[in-house]
Every structure is written in C-alpha cells, then in structure tokens.
Amino acid sequence: MLANTTVADQQSRLPIAAAHIAILMGTKNGARFLVDQLKSIADQTHVNWSLFVSDDGSTDETKEIIARFARGLPQTVTVRHGPENDVSANFLSLAADPSIDADYFAFSDQDDVWSPDKLARAVNCLMTVPHDVPGLYCGRTELMTADGKSYGLSPLFTRAPAFQNALVQSLGGGNTMVFNRAAKKLLEDVGRIEVVLHDWWLYQLVSAAGGAVRYDPQPAVKYRQHQHSLIGSNLGWRARFVRIRMIFSGRLRDWNATNIAALERVPNHLIKPQNRRALTLFAKATNATLLQRLMYYKQSGVYRQTMLDNIGLFIAVIIKRL
C-alpha cells in the first residue's frame, strides 16, 4: 500500500491551476486527424500547459498544421525531429529528456480527441500522490471510427494495478496517460531502452518502483480507430481472436522477452525487492520444463485483468509461448 500523505506533502503541493503540464506528442504523417486533436488540447479547462512535439519525419502537412496552431497561442509549442525508429522510441525521446521539465507530463497521440477536462481530471487525481512517489494516471477510452462516430468503450478493468499485472498487460493506452515528475525521473534514470510499447513500459516502471497507478473508469479520450492505428481497441471477439493468434504465433513470447530484457537492465535500487523476485520467477516461467513453468508462473503471481485473458495466459505457459 502507499504511505499516507503527510502534512508536508499537502503543503508542498501547488494549486491545481498552477500545475504546469508538458504535453508530449509523437507525430508522423498525421495531417488527416491532427487538427481535431490540437483543437481538443486548446479547449482544455486546464490552461497551464506547453506542447512538445517530436516529429518522426512527416512528409505531409503535419508540421505546417502544428506551426499554424502555435501562432497566437499563449502556451508554448516546441517541435523537434524525432529519432525515426518507431513510435515508442519517438515518445520516449521526449519522456526521457531531462531538459523537458514540468510538474506533470501527458502523452498525446496525433489522431485522438480529448475531453475538455482531461488534463484537469488527471492532475486532480495525481495531486493525491506524494511528490516523491512515482505517479501514473491512465484510464478507459471512448472508441470512435475514422470519421468520428462513437461506437463503444474500451474494456473496464477492475483488478488492482500492480507490477504482476504490468508484466503481462498494459493497463491503459498512452493516449490516456499523465504522470508526475517522479515517474518521469524513472524514465530519465533508465534511459532509452528497447521496449515493446512506451505506455506499457511506463506502467511497468512505475509499478516496479512501488509507485501509485491510478486507473480512471470514466473515459476522457476519444480513441480513433482507423487503418493506421498502431494498436486496436482490444474490444470484442475479433480482438480476442487476435490475442489468441499472438500467443500461438510466438509474438507474445517475443514481447515478453523484450520486456524482461529491458527490466533486467533497470538498476536494482529502482525496483522493489518483491517485484524483482516476481520478475525473476516470471522470466523462469518462460523457459523451463512444463512442471517448472507452472510452478514459476504461479509463484510469480502474474495476472491479466479478465478471466478469458488469464485462461489465455495459462495456455501460453502450457505450450511454452509465454
């Protein structure tokens, strides 16, 4: 459990309106939908923000749209050239940069739409976390088609956030994530490591360090689904079929191997001993005899958020695809 908030913590907090938020946006050829997302940022009820854009080599009008958006704004907008590696490397080039400083930090995709109270709600939640404890806010999303029509919500997760969950599942999309300075310091200290997804990695790091993860069941982001979406909505039988196929194809195993290798590079003092032990047991469960895999899997305590996903996880252990 988290330590109780002290009087000193309460006194050290800024008023919500004074909290400065650095919005970290990754872009690449996002001109088709970018205007909608930028407008939703400009319409935020929390106005104390600055925007940092890392553009990964756009060849459309993305940079021109951002330049027009920046003109006349009271907030600052900074655009720089991204690493041109992958989307996660692009976001982490911002999040792990110590020269970008603020009270809180928010990942932003280029093609979603934020609710007006998105930032205010996240900051209000994170202000309950002591300033020296890594804090991460994330949540559900409202799903919409390419032309902006809503068609449902992402799954509601009800099990408690924890490192044992983070090892095998990303709780919230990066487009919902807001995090405090202590969480950003973790990313800076670890540096730019090859990971599967930047949002999954942040959940793993914060939970591994014993930080506070706050999951919001009320969506504050409209998540646009279109042919270029990196990750699908995780909703419905089609999504379940895709996850089953990932298990049998070995893709899940490859992802786990990448995450384990990254976490094993994290300095010991940044991971709680019980979480380091869970990581060790989970790593053993991916490569041992059947009985040993089952034993290590149980001892590690890893879990996903739904019963069906946990059944899939157990099957992955049986067939050595974890």
C-alpha positions, 0 to 999 in steps of 0.5 A: 500500500502507499504511505499516507500523505503527510502534512508536508506533502499537502503543503508542498503541493501547488494549486491545481491551476498552477500545475504546469503540464508538458504535453508530449506528442509523437507525430508522423504523417498525421495531417488527416486527424491532427487538427481535431486533436490540437483543437481538443488540447486548446479547449482544455479547462486546464490552461497551464500547459506547453506542447512538445512535439517530436516529429518522426519525419512527416512528409505531409502537412503535419508540421505546417498544421502544428506551426499554424496552431502555435501562432497566437497561442499563449502556451508554448509549442516546441517541435523537434525531429524525432529519432525515426525508429518507431513510435515508442522510441519517438515518445520516449525521446521526449519522456526521457529528456531531462531538459523537458521539465514540468510538474506533470507530463501527458502523452498525446497521440496525433489522431485522438480527441480529448475531453475538455477536462482531461488534463484537469481530471488527471492532475486532480487525481495525481495531486493525491500522490506524494511528490516523491512517489512515482505517479501514473494516471491512465484510464478507459477510452471512448472508441470512435471510427475514422470519421468520428462516430462513437461506437463503444468503450474500451474494456473496464478493468477492475483488478488492482494495478500492480507490477504482476499485472504490468508484466503481462498487460498494459493497463491503459493506452498512452493516449490516456496517460499523465504522470508526475515528475517522479515517474518521469525521473524513472524514465530519465534514470533508465534511459532509452531502452528497447521496449515493446510499447512506451505506455506499457513500459511506463506502467511497468516502471512505475509499478516496479518502483512501488509507485501509485497507478491510478486507473480512471473508469470514466473515459476522457479520450476519444480513441480513433480507430482507423487503418493506421492505428498502431494498436486496436481497441482490444474490444470484442471477439475479433480482438480476442481472436487476435490475442489468441493468434499472438500467443500461438504465433510466438509474438507474445513470447517475443514481447515478453522477452523484450520486456524482461530484457529491458527490466533486467537492465533497470538498476536494482535500487529502482525496483522493489525487492518483491517485484524483482523476485516476481520478475525473476520467477516470471522470466523462469516461467518462460523457459523451463520444463512444463512442471517448472513453468507452472510452478514459476508462473504461479509463484510469480503471481502474474495476472491479466485483468479478465478471466478469458485473458488469464485462461489465455495466459495459462495456455501460453505457459502450457505450450511454452509461448509465454 
